[in-house]
Amino acid sequence: MVRGVSALLITGRAGERKTAVAKAVAQCMQIDPRVYTHTLHIGHVQPAGTSAPTLKVFKRCWKKGARHRPV
C-alpha cells in the first residue's frame, strides 16, 4: 500500500491485461481492513462512428461513488 495515493493510472496497448491488473489491485485494497475503499468498475467501449453520452455516464458514476464516501 502506498500512502497518500488517491488514484492509479494504468496505461498500455490493447490486450496487455490492464483491466485484470486494475481489478486485482482493487480486490486487494477491499480485502485490507486498514483501507476504506469501494470499487466501481466502469466498462466502456465506444464503437467507431457513434457518440457516447460521456457526461451523463460520468455524473451517474460520480453520484454512485458519492454514496459510498466515508462520512
Summary of the structure (lengths in Angstrom):
residues: 71
radius of gyration: 14.6
end to end distance: 22.4
largest distance: 44.9
contacts: 97
relative contact order: 0.12
helix: 39%
strand: 0%
